[in-house]
Amino acid sequence: MTYLACVDEATSREIEMGSDLRQPEVSIAMRELRKLDWISERDEKNPGKGRPYRIYKLKKGLYDIIDYLETNKKTETDQVMTKISRLKELKSS
């Protein structure tokens, strides 16, 4: 995601090299970003033979993504803290 935020668009191979990830890790990351609807993708025909390659681009701004992640983690933390408080109450009863 950070690599895509720094470029206009990139192929899987470019993401691999630019982020120092292996191909399976890039595929997993792209699947997660696709689920969140944070990337757009298009296929481009490979010059010559072979399969077309997929080009990825961030659909959301980096600040929007950071805001989502912060909010999501805060909600998770609040839920965990509520459970811990309940445990403390049970212990003191």
C-alpha positions, 0 to 999 in steps of 0.5 A: 500500500505504501509503495502504491501511494508513492507511484501513480500505478504499478504492476505486481512485479513492480510492487514486489521489487519496490516493497521487497515482498515476494509474489505470494505476499503481494497477491495476499496484500492485493486481495485484502486491498481489493476487499476493502475497495482501496485499489483499482486494477486493470489488465494490460496486454503483454507486448508479445506472447504471454498472459496480460499483466495486472496494473494496480492503482490506489482508489483511496487517498493515503490519509483516508486509509490511515483515518480508517485504520486508526478508527478501526484499531481504536474500536478494537482497543475499546472493545478489548478494554471493556472486556478487561474491565468486566474481568476485573469486576468479576474478580473483585466480586 
